[in-house]
């Protein structure tokens, strides 16, 4: 057999192997066995040791190689030291057989994730070395190189050689054989049938079908992860022959054979791993499936995924489930550890000061709490200075609830509330309770994008969805004549101006003076909503809207009817929608399906420092 090519050293190997190929190989083996310690025999001449010892140069798998018997194998690789993909050569088994090898670039263009609860599936592609050389890779595409081979059935137990380096293989059983020997409960969807049929949920999760790395979760969620028996013929030499098109695996196939192979490989690994866990501890396996597919009820008919996203932990869980060296008891122990690491509660401020408490007159903040556990838990929300007086209530499993809590700034500190769910506690600041309008005005120049599952779980502040050409800011100020004004300015390309709009939310929530006004360039301002509208006296906004090169602005007179406490207090919230209908808001991020924005309370008595 000839040696596989290794980078720029290909010529050296070819010179060594010129002439009588078999004789030269046998001579090399004899020489190799004549030394002191006996080296592992291989069917070809290895890469020189000085190169193997240099980690800066070579081809390295990015994770353990798990090969599913009877399925093609995709191995993600890293090319180090400027190693060229065209020099990877053929993958070779320990017994010397060369496998037909394809080196491919697997890439994805994620695009804009604004307003999406889950990570966008992205536009996936698989390109050969030649296609990459001819057309390159788009600048906004990220990805990795991979080798694709189809190992014969009798390769079980062998390692594989990639570019002259040997790598062990974790050989996994045929999924269809596993399906015939394991109870189908191992792959049962943990989601109730009625919830699986929810149109809203389907809208959120359908894009997952287009991502080869996470399609397994979609199939587990809808009950389609159970392995299916595939048509294939094993030849006398151990190679696997499939009918034309069989590699695409029926419904829901991806656009390329390579991507479909990758998706199928990961689905098979999860099917095998969950089956092994079910054999070790069926109740534990059910809890793991539930956590992997957790769906939370946010109320008002809104349900959404609330499952773990931390890839390192999920990959470690799968690796442990597939580790041949682990006994069933140890495999179950590690699954329990993974479960214990998953947070079972979350809390965030929805609105800083939407209204006042009717008894004390102090501001009420709205705080959302999620119980992500699979059992009811006691929950409470209270001011940081009055935590022990909080009323406890039971919050159902996988449910979210909004709480109203009195906020009381003390000693100049930023107001804060404490949310308790079970034994977990979260402290949340509420700075929007105590804003002041003083000359030259209250500046509003930081808008927030909608929450996503990733940003909410990590408590990261969502970034507003905007480009360098699309910005928005506002200023609340008082005219010399005494009128309070809201000035809003948005920068945008001229072609996008007429598709932008601002929603201004004013006044106390669900009380007289609760008003929503919509401002847009080239359109008449409109009142979208007004609570307890006075008879025969609809609100007519007093506003100036104008466009200028590169943007537009609006100057709105704050209606007297929305200002509270005889002119001392204004509650305000803003939403900006760009030409693509992407939303950003102030003072708080919003859930993608949330209808009304949060509000901050602005003290109007300090204009000029001498009160009003």
C-alpha positions in Angstrom: 0.0 0.0 0.0 1.1 3.5 -0.6 1.5 6.0 2.1 -1.1 8.8 2.5 0.0 12.2 1.4 1.1 14.6 4.2 1.3 18.3 3.2 4.5 19.3 1.5 6.2 16.0 2.4 4.3 14.2 -0.2 7.2 14.2 -2.6 9.5 12.6 0.1 7.2 9.7 0.5 6.7 9.1 -3.2 10.5 9.0 -3.6 10.8 6.4 -0.8 8.1 4.3 -2.3 9.3 4.3 -5.9 10.2 1.1 -7.6 9.0 -2.2 -6.1 6.4 -0.8 -3.7 5.7 -4.0 -1.8 9.4 -4.9 -1.4 10.2 -1.4 -0.1 7.4 -1.5 2.4 8.4 -5.0 3.7 12.0 -3.8 4.1 10.8 -0.8 6.1 8.8 -3.0 8.4 11.8 -5.3 8.9 14.0 -2.4 9.8 11.4 -1.1 12.1 11.2 -4.3 14.0 14.9 -4.7 14.5 15.3 -2.1 17.3 14.8 -2.5 21.0 11.1 -1.8 21.9 8.6 -3.2 19.4 6.6 -0.5 17.7 3.0 -0.9 16.6 2.8 -2.3 13.1 1.1 -0.3 10.5 0.4 -0.9 6.8 2.3 2.2 5.6 5.3 4.3 6.5 4.4 6.9 9.2 5.1 10.6 9.2 8.6 11.4 10.5 8.6 11.7 14.3 9.9 15.3 14.3 6.7 16.3 12.5 4.4 14.3 14.7 5.9 16.0 17.7 5.2 19.4 16.3 1.6 20.4 17.2 1.9 23.5 15.0 1.5 21.5 11.9 -1.0 18.9 10.9 -4.6 17.8 10.8 -6.4 17.4 14.1 -10.0 16.2 14.8 -11.8 18.8 16.9 -13.6 16.2 19.0 -13.6 12.5 19.7 -14.3 10.4 16.7 -17.6 8.6 17.2 -18.4 6.3 14.2 -21.9 4.9 13.9 -21.8 1.4 12.4 -23.4 1.4 8.9 -23.5 5.1 8.5 -21.1 7.5 6.7 -18.6 9.3 9.0 -18.0 13.0 9.1 -15.0 14.1 11.1 -14.5 17.8 11.9 -10.9 18.7 11.6 -8.6 21.7 12.2 -5.8 22.4 9.8 -2.8 23.7 11.8 0.3 25.4 10.6 -1.0 26.4 7.2 -1.8 22.8 6.3 -3.6 22.8 3.0 -6.9 20.9 2.7 -5.9 19.5 -0.7 -2.9 17.8 1.0 -5.0 15.8 3.6 -5.1 12.8 1.3 -7.0 9.5 1.9 -8.1 8.3 5.3 -6.6 4.9 6.0 -7.7 2.1 8.3 -5.2 0.3 10.6 -5.3 -2.7 8.3 -4.0 -0.5 5.4 -7.2 -0.1 3.5 -7.7 3.3 2.0 -11.2 4.8 2.2 -12.6 7.0 -0.4 -12.3 10.4 1.2 -13.9 13.8 0.6 -12.6 16.9 2.2 -15.3 19.5 2.5 -15.8 22.9 4.0 -19.0 23.1 6.2 -20.0 26.7 6.7 -23.0 28.8 7.8 -24.2 32.3 7.4 -26.3 33.2 10.4 -27.7 36.5 9.2 -29.7 38.7 11.5 -30.9 37.2 14.8 -32.9 40.3 15.9 -36.2 39.4 17.4 -35.6 35.7 17.3 -36.2 33.7 20.5 -33.9 30.8 19.3 -30.7 31.1 17.4 -31.4 31.4 13.6 -30.9 28.1 11.8 -28.7 30.0 9.3 -27.9 29.2 5.7 -25.7 26.1 5.7 -23.5 24.9 2.9 -20.9 22.2 2.1 -18.2 23.0 -0.4 -15.5 20.7 -1.8 -11.9 21.8 -1.9 -12.2 22.7 -5.6 -15.3 24.8 -5.0 -13.6 26.7 -2.2 -10.5 27.3 -4.4 -12.7 28.5 -7.3 -15.3 30.6 -5.5 -13.8 31.2 -2.0 -16.0 31.5 1.1 -18.2 34.5 1.8 -16.8 37.0 4.3 -19.8 36.5 6.7 -19.6 32.7 6.7 -18.1 30.8 9.5 -17.3 27.1 9.5 -14.7 24.3 9.6 -13.1 21.7 7.4 -14.2 18.1 7.6 -13.4 14.7 6.1 -16.2 12.5 4.9 -15.7 8.7 4.6 -17.9 5.6 4.5 -16.1 2.9 6.6 -16.8 -0.7 5.8 -18.7 -2.9 8.3 -15.6 -4.9 9.2 -13.7 -1.7 10.2 -15.1 -2.0 13.8 -12.3 -1.9 16.4 -9.8 -0.2 14.1 -8.4 3.3 14.3 -8.1 5.6 11.3 -5.1 7.5 9.9 -5.6 11.1 8.8 -2.6 12.8 7.2 -0.2 10.3 8.7 -1.5 10.5 12.3 -3.5 7.7 13.9 -6.7 8.5 15.8 -8.7 6.1 17.9 -12.4 5.6 17.0 -15.3 5.1 19.3 -17.3 2.6 17.4 -21.1 2.7 18.0 -23.7 0.1 17.2 -26.1 0.3 14.2 -29.0 2.5 15.4 -31.5 0.2 13.7 -30.1 -2.7 15.8 -30.4 -0.6 18.9 -34.0 0.2 18.0 -34.8 -3.5 17.8 -33.4 -4.3 21.3 -34.3 -1.2 23.3 -37.7 0.0 24.4 -39.1 2.9 22.2 -39.6 4.9 25.4 -35.9 5.9 25.1 -36.9 8.3 22.3 -40.4 9.3 23.4 -41.1 13.0 23.1 -41.3 14.6 26.6 -43.8 17.2 25.4 -47.6 16.6 25.6 -49.2 16.0 22.2 -51.4 19.1 22.4 -48.4 21.3 23.1 -46.5 19.7 20.1 -49.3 20.8 17.8 -49.2 24.4 19.0 -48.9 26.7 15.9 -46.9 29.2 18.0 -44.4 26.6 19.2 -44.0 25.2 15.7 -43.2 28.7 14.4 -40.4 29.0 16.9 -38.8 25.6 16.4 -39.3 24.8 12.6 -36.0 26.6 11.6 -34.1 24.0 13.7 -34.8 21.5 11.0 -32.3 23.4 8.7 -29.4 23.2 11.2 -27.5 19.8 11.0 -26.1 20.3 14.5 -29.4 20.7 16.3 -31.9 18.9 14.2 -31.7 16.1 16.7 -33.4 18.2 19.3 -36.2 19.1 17.0 -36.7 15.4 16.2 -36.6 14.4 19.9 -39.2 17.2 20.7 -41.7 16.0 18.0 -41.1 12.3 18.6 -39.1 11.5 15.5 -35.7 10.6 16.9 -36.4 6.8 16.9 -33.9 5.2 14.6 -35.3 3.8 11.3 -34.2 0.8 9.4 -32.3 1.9 6.3 -32.0 0.0 3.0 -28.4 -1.0 2.4 -26.4 -3.9 1.1 -23.0 -5.1 2.6 -20.6 -6.3 -0.1 -18.1 -9.1 0.4 -15.3 -6.6 1.1 -17.3 -5.0 3.9 -18.3 -1.9 2.1 -21.8 -0.6 2.3 -23.9 0.0 -0.8 -27.1 2.1 -0.6 -29.7 2.7 -3.2 -29.4 6.0 -5.1 -30.8 8.8 -3.0 -31.0 6.7 0.2 -28.3 8.8 1.9 -30.8 11.7 1.9 -33.1 9.9 4.3 -36.6 10.7 3.2 -38.5 13.6 4.7 -37.0 16.8 6.1 -33.7 16.3 4.2 -31.1 19.1 4.0 -30.0 20.6 0.7 -26.7 18.6 0.5 -25.7 15.0 1.0 -22.9 16.1 3.3 -25.1 18.2 5.6 -27.7 15.5 5.7 -25.1 12.9 6.6 -23.8 15.2 9.4 -27.4 15.7 10.7 -28.1 12.0 10.6 -24.8 11.2 12.3 -25.7 13.5 15.3 -29.2 12.2 15.5 -28.0 8.6 15.6 -25.5 9.4 18.4 -28.2 11.0 20.5 -30.5 8.1 19.8 -27.8 5.6 21.0 -26.8 7.7 24.0 -30.4 8.2 25.2 -31.0 4.4 24.8 -28.0 3.6 26.9 -29.2 6.0 29.6 -32.7 4.5 29.5 -31.2 1.0 30.1 -29.2 2.3 33.0 -32.0 4.4 34.6 -35.3 4.9 32.7 -36.6 7.6 35.2 -33.4 9.6 34.9 -33.5 9.2 31.1 -36.9 10.7 31.1 -35.8 13.7 33.2 -32.9 14.3 30.8 -35.2 14.2 27.8 -37.5 16.7 29.6 -34.7 19.1 30.3 -33.4 18.9 26.7 -36.9 19.8 25.4 -38.2 22.0 28.2 -41.1 24.3 27.1 -42.3 27.1 29.4 -45.8 28.5 29.5 -45.5 32.3 29.6 -49.3 32.8 29.9 -51.8 34.3 27.5 -51.3 31.3 25.1 -47.6 32.0 24.7 -45.3 29.0 25.0 -41.7 28.8 24.1 -38.6 26.6 24.5 -36.6 27.1 27.7 -34.0 24.4 27.3 -30.3 24.4 28.0 -28.1 26.1 25.3 -24.6 25.7 26.8 -23.0 23.7 24.0 -20.0 22.6 26.0 -22.1 21.0 28.7 -24.5 19.4 26.2 -21.6 18.0 24.2 -20.0 16.6 27.4 -23.3 14.9 28.3 -23.5 13.2 24.9 -19.8 12.2 25.1 -20.4 10.6 28.5 -23.5 8.7 27.2 -21.4 7.3 24.3 -18.2 6.5 26.3 -17.7 2.8 25.9 -15.4 2.8 29.0 -18.2 3.9 31.4 -20.3 1.4 33.3 -24.1 2.1 33.3 -24.0 3.3 36.9 -21.2 5.9 36.1 -23.0 7.0 33.0 -26.1 7.7 35.1 -24.1 9.5 37.7 -22.7 11.9 35.1 -26.2 12.5 33.6 -27.4 13.5 37.1 -24.5 15.9 37.5 -25.4 17.5 34.2 -29.0 17.9 35.3 -27.9 19.4 38.6 -25.9 22.0 36.8 -28.9 23.3 34.9 -30.5 26.5 36.4 -34.1 26.0 37.3 -35.2 29.6 37.7 -34.9 33.0 36.0 -36.2 36.5 36.7 -36.0 39.8 35.0 -37.6 43.3 35.2 -40.3 43.8 32.7 -41.2 47.4 33.6 -39.5 49.7 36.1 -42.5 51.8 37.1 -45.6 51.2 35.1 -47.9 52.6 37.9 -48.1 53.4 41.6 -49.3 51.3 44.5 -52.9 52.6 45.3 -52.2 52.3 49.1 -48.7 53.7 49.6 -48.4 55.8 46.4 -45.0 54.3 45.8 -43.9 53.0 42.4 -44.7 49.4 41.4 -42.2 47.5 39.3 -43.2 44.5 37.2 -40.9 41.5 37.6 -41.2 38.2 35.6 -40.2 34.9 37.2 -39.8 31.6 35.5 -39.9 28.3 37.3 -38.0 26.0 35.0 -38.2 23.0 37.3 -40.5 20.0 36.7 -42.3 20.5 40.0 -44.2 23.5 41.6 -42.0 25.8 43.7 -42.6 28.6 46.1 -41.8 32.0 44.7 -41.8 35.6 45.9 -40.6 39.0 44.8 -40.0 41.9 47.2 -38.0 45.1 47.7 -34.5 44.5 48.8 -35.2 46.3 52.0 -38.3 44.3 52.8 -37.4 40.7 51.7 -38.7 38.9 54.7 -42.1 40.4 54.4 -42.7 39.0 50.9 -45.7 36.8 50.3 -44.9 33.3 49.1 -47.0 31.7 46.4 -46.8 28.5 44.5 -45.5 28.7 40.9 -46.3 25.7 38.7 -43.7 23.7 36.9 -42.4 25.2 33.7 -44.4 28.4 34.1 -43.7 32.1 34.1 -45.6 34.7 36.1 -45.4 38.5 36.4 -45.3 40.0 39.9 -45.9 43.6 41.0 -43.6 44.8 43.8 -43.3 48.1 45.6 -39.9 49.7 45.0 -38.6 52.1 47.7 -35.3 53.9 47.1 -33.4 54.4 50.3 -30.3 56.4 51.2 -29.6 57.3 47.5 -29.1 53.7 46.5 -30.4 52.3 43.2 -33.7 50.6 43.9 -33.5 46.8 43.8 -35.9 43.8 44.2 -35.2 40.3 45.2 -36.8 37.4 43.4 -36.8 34.0 45.2 -37.8 30.8 43.4 -37.4 27.7 45.6 -33.9 27.9 47.1 -32.5 30.2 44.4 -32.4 34.0 44.8 -31.8 36.8 42.2 -31.2 40.5 42.9 -32.5 42.9 40.2 -31.9 46.6 40.1 -34.7 49.0 39.0 -33.0 52.3 38.1 -36.0 53.4 36.0 -37.9 54.2 39.2 -35.9 57.4 39.9 -35.0 59.2 36.7 -35.0 63.0 36.7 -35.5 65.5 33.9 -33.0 68.4 34.4 -31.5 70.8 31.8 -30.7 70.3 29.0 -33.0 67.3 29.2 -33.3 63.6 29.9 -31.3 61.8 27.2 -32.4 58.5 25.9 -29.7 57.1 23.7 -29.6 53.4 24.5 -32.3 51.1 23.1 -32.4 47.4 23.7 -33.2 44.5 21.3 -35.7 41.9 22.2 -34.8 39.1 24.6 -33.7 35.8 23.1 -33.4 32.5 25.0 -29.6 32.9 25.0 -29.5 36.4 26.3 -32.2 35.8 28.9 -30.6 32.7 30.4 -27.2 34.4 30.5 -28.6 37.8 31.8 -26.8 39.5 28.9 -28.2 42.8 27.7 -29.7 42.4 24.2 -28.1 44.7 21.7 -30.4 46.9 19.6 -30.7 45.5 16.0 -29.2 48.4 14.1 -26.4 49.1 11.6 -24.1 52.0 11.5 -26.7 53.8 9.3 -29.6 53.2 11.6 -29.6 54.9 15.0 -32.2 56.3 17.3 -32.2 58.6 20.3 -34.6 60.8 22.2 -34.6 63.9 24.5 -37.2 64.8 27.1 -37.1 68.5 27.9 -39.2 71.5 28.9 -39.8 74.6 26.7 -39.5 78.1 28.1 -43.2 78.4 27.7 -43.7 75.4 30.1 -44.6 72.6 27.7 -42.9 69.3 28.1 -41.5 68.0 24.8 -40.2 64.7 23.5 -37.8 65.0 20.7 -37.0 61.8 18.8 -34.4 61.5 16.0 -33.6 58.5 13.9 -30.8 58.1 11.3 -31.6 55.8 8.4 -30.9 55.5 4.7 -33.3 57.5 2.6 -34.9 54.4 1.0 -35.8 53.1 4.5 -37.3 56.2 6.0 -40.9 55.6 5.3 -40.8 52.1 6.8 -39.6 53.2 10.2 -41.8 54.1 13.2 -41.7 55.0 16.9 -44.3 53.9 19.5 -44.4 56.3 22.4 -46.0 54.9 25.6 -47.1 57.5 28.1 -48.9 57.6 31.5 -49.8 55.0 34.1 -50.5 51.5 32.9 -54.2 50.5 32.6 -55.4 53.8 34.1 -56.7 57.1 32.8 -53.8 58.7 30.8 -52.4 55.4 29.5 -51.7 56.4 25.9 -49.8 54.9 23.0 -48.9 57.3 20.1 -47.3 56.1 16.8 -45.0 58.5 15.0 -43.6 57.7 11.5 -42.0 59.9 8.7 -44.4 60.8 5.9 -47.5 59.8 7.9 -49.9 61.5 10.2 -49.4 60.7 13.9 -51.9 58.3 15.4 -53.2 57.3 18.8 -53.0 53.5 18.8 -54.5 53.2 22.3 -55.9 55.4 25.0 -57.3 54.0 28.3 -60.6 55.6 29.6 -60.7 58.1 26.7 -62.7 61.1 27.8 -66.1 61.3 26.1 -66.2 63.5 23.1 -62.5 64.5 23.7 -60.2 62.1 21.8 -56.5 62.8 22.0 -55.1 64.6 19.0 -51.3 64.5 19.2 -49.6 67.8 18.8 -46.5 66.7 16.9 -44.1 67.8 14.2 -42.6 65.1 12.0 -40.0 65.9 9.4 -37.4 64.1 7.2 -33.9 65.3 6.5 -31.1 63.8 4.4 -30.1 60.6 6.2 -32.9 60.5 8.8 -36.0 61.9 10.3 -37.2 63.5 13.6 -40.4 64.0 15.6 -41.1 66.7 18.2 -44.1 65.6 20.4 -45.8 67.8 22.9 -46.5 65.7 26.0 -50.3 65.8 26.6 -51.2 67.2 30.0 -53.6 64.3 30.6 -50.7 61.8 30.8 -48.7 63.7 33.4 -49.4 62.7 37.0 -49.3 64.4 40.4 -50.2 67.8 39.1 -47.4 68.0 36.7 -44.7 66.3 38.8 -44.4 62.8 37.2 -44.3 61.3 33.7 -44.2 57.6 32.9 -42.5 56.9 29.5 -41.5 54.0 27.3 -40.3 53.9 23.7 -40.1 51.4 20.9 -38.3 51.8 17.6 -39.1 49.7 14.5 -36.6 49.9 11.6 -37.3 49.2 7.9 -37.1 45.4 8.5 -39.6 45.7 11.4 -36.9 44.9 13.9 -37.7 46.3 17.3 -35.7 47.9 20.0 -37.1 49.4 23.2 -36.4 51.6 26.2 -36.2 51.4 29.2 -36.3 47.5 29.1 -35.8 44.7 26.6 -39.0 42.9 25.6 -39.9 39.3 24.9 -40.4 38.8 21.1 -44.2 38.3 21.6 -44.6 41.1 24.2 -47.2 43.6 23.2 -46.4 46.7 25.3 -43.1 48.1 26.4 -41.9 48.8 29.9 -42.0 52.3 31.4 -39.8 54.4 33.5 -40.9 57.1 36.0 -39.4 60.6 35.3 -39.4 63.2 38.0 -40.3 66.5 36.4 -39.8 68.7 39.5 -36.1 69.3 39.2 -36.0 71.3 35.9 -33.6 74.1 36.7 -32.9 72.7 40.2 -35.6 74.8 41.9 -38.6 72.5 41.3 -41.3 73.2 38.9 
